[in-house]
Amino acid sequence: MSDLLVRLYALPPLEPAVTALAQQGIEVRRALAHERPHVTKLAREHGSEGWVAECDAAFARMPLACFVAVERATSTLLGFACYEATCRDFFGPELVHPGARGRGYGACPGCAARDARPGLRLRDHRLGVVGRLLSQGRRRDRDRRVPAGHLPAGVESLTSGR
């Protein structure tokens, strides 16, 4: 379990993913303040208390540093992605509801990473950090969406030992 460096300059365009999800009746957008309880409930039930705290931090930022994927017909929260919740330039937590996995809703995390990119570029950042992953399986899933690699040898992770 280690942090990953994301090459922000190499992220693919966002529009095709958002359009494909919209055609399936899925809205991907910045979270609204009143959605905080739903996001933190999902984080608590399928993530961890640490993720709940990070979601709270993302909702305390302006603009809110959390994106959601919501099924339009039922207003069901399918997933969320936060950024700059742990610290500056960090991406996560992200979570797709277990019942919605494998259907392409993972574009939601990509939206948060892409939204963070312009602000990071203004600060001259070309890389972002994805905090420690729970499994290598998740890394393989992410490979298709986000250009990333492990921290170089000798660089200590902010999240190591946590």
Secondary structure, DSSP 8 states (H G I E B T S, - for coil): ---EEEEGGG---SHHHHHHHHHTTEEEEE--GGGHHHHHHHHHHHS-HHHHHHHHHHHHSSS--EEEEEETTTTEEEEEEEESSSSTTEEEEEEE-GGGTTSSTTHHHHHHHHHHHHHHHHTT--EEEE---S-HHHHHHHHTT--EEE--TT---TTTT-
